[in-house]
Amino acid sequence: MKTITTTEELASYCAMAAKHDYVTVDTEFLRERTYYSKLCLVQLAVQSDDPDSAVLVDPLVEGMSLEPLYDLFRDTSVVKVFHAARQDLEIFYVDAGVIPDPLFDSQVAAMVCGFGEQAGYETLVRKICKLPVDKTSRFTDWSRRPLSDAQKTYALADVTHLRDIYEYLAKKLQTTGRDKWVAEELRVLTNPGTYRVDPEEAWKRIKTRNSSGKFLAVVRELARFREEFAQSRDVPRSRVYKDDALVELASTKPATHQDLGRSRLLMREARKGEIADGILAAVKAGLACPPEKAPKVDSSTDKLQVNPALADLLRVLLKAKTEDYGVASKLIASAADLDLMAAGKRDVAALQGWRLDVFGRDALRLCDGEIALAVKGQAIAVVDL
């Protein structure tokens, strides 16, 4: 098992990989104690009989630069193959502003090819490669050195088996003509906006039942301060204060350090120093926000009248289409999509792109009373009216 520990070695490997059609990629990282993921290991493999075709790259070695890898990521002649790529891509985008192109995600492809809602890597190895996967090293500390032989073996398996998985899925997608479906799904992963966190928008992740403008203005300021503080110190946002404490602060609106001391949910470390000062300043700014600039919750869907019978019929149709096409139902339409359609909305994801062909057109016809659903044996059939 070769471990690359110098930039020169990495450049040599990437130059070799650039001569292949694809390279499989995986990472090991830690995020429990930081805001941004700490990259601990990169695994790479190309399809070759050479024992050094699969390697480990140690980014923690002093002086190591990943720029040769990023050059490979920018090389559009080589497909970069990941499994469940989102967190891996976030690491590379945050570090260097680079997103591998072209990209292939075997989890997305597997959902399109009928392997279930969220096909895990172990499932694909078992079903496609007909091999077991040793999971014992999954939750080890990847930042500790030296890595054990068990860790190295586990890490390399994440890219060596992925070669066979990629070739199997790519062939199946090409045969079925569904490669364009996967390309549509990957647009989210290849969009830089997916990996940008705007502190100004952080309040939208906070769950609260209070829609008061003044309350939400304080929530926005508290969420913005927490995000900026967490980013600047590289600590998890929950280490600053948790969501329930944020909602409590927005409700009680503390004005002094003494008021903070009465909080039931605020951690002790947040009741003093920079965090405490930031909380008080955020609350003050939120209270001073003019009503016309206060955030507003989108309540348009709350007023929709969902036809429950139609929603149930759409669910039956979705199940039938899922079985017909062998595609994960979650990938075709969400429960929210179905409810919106049953309430008369048409600007939903399930009515766009490849989903329109697979499910959307018949769903619209069902909504318009042009078709009915009938039971034929063990299957559900569409009947024209």
C-alpha positions, 0 to 999 in steps of 0.5 A: 500500500503506497502512501504519497507524502510529497507534492512531487510524488502526488504530481507524478501520480496525477500525471499518470492518472490523467492518462486514464478515462477516470479516477476514483476518489474518496476522503477521510476527515474529521469535523466533530471539533471544527466548523470546517472539515479537517482533511486527513486522508485522500484516496485515489485509484485508476483502473490498472494492474499496477499495484501502485494504481491505488494510493493514499495521499497524506495531506497532513505531512508538512509541505504537502500541496494538493495543487497537483490533485486540483489540476487533475480535478480541473482536467475535463478529459478525466471523470472524477468518481466519488460515492456520496460526494457532497462532503468531499466536494465541500472540503475541496471547494473550501480549500481551493475553490475547485469542484471536480469536472466532470463528476460522477457520484455512484450513490446518485447513479445507484438510485437511478439504477434501482438500488434503493433510496440511498444506496450505501457503499457497502451495499453496492460492493456487496451487490455489484462486486460480490464482496464483503466490506470490513467496517471496523476502521470506519470511526477511527481517528484519521488525524492520528499518525501513523495510520494502522495497516487496518486503516490503510486497507479500509481506506483503499477499499473505498476507491478500489471497489469503486472502480468496478462499481463505476464501470457497472453503473456507467454501462447500465446508465448508457444502456438505459439512456439514463446518464442524462438523468444523473447529469441533471441530479449532479447540477446541485453538487457541481454548483458552488452555491451548494458549499457557500454558507452566508451568515445573513441566511443562517436564520432560515435553518432555525425552526421556530413557530413564532413568525413575528417580524421583531422576533425573527429579526432577533433570530436573524441577528443571533444566527448571523453572529453565531455563524460568523463567530464559528467560521472565524474561530473554526468551531462548530456552531453548536459550540457557540450556542445551540439552536434551542438556546438561540430561540430562547434568547430571541424570546427573552431578549436579554439586554445585560450580562445579568439577563444572560445569567438567567438563561436556562439553555445557554452554555456557561462559556457563552455567558461571558466574554466575546460570545456574551458581548456578541449575543447582546449586540445581536439582540440589540440590532434585531430589536432596532430593525425597522419592520419593513426590513424584518425577515418574513417566513414564506407562508404561501404554502400554509394557505394551500388547500391540499386535496387529501384524496388526490394526494393519496392517488399521487402517492399510488401513482408514484409507487407504480412509476417507481416499480416500473422504472426501478428508480428510488421514489425519493429521487422522483418526488418528495412528499411535499411535492405531491402535496403541493401538486394536490393543492394545485401547484405546478412549479415543483421539481417532480414536474421538471426535467427527466421527472416530467417524463417518468412521472410528471405527465401522468401526474398532471393527467391524474390531477386533471381527471384525464386518467384513473388508476386500476389494479391489475394483478399485483400491479397498478395500471394507468387507465385513460378516461 
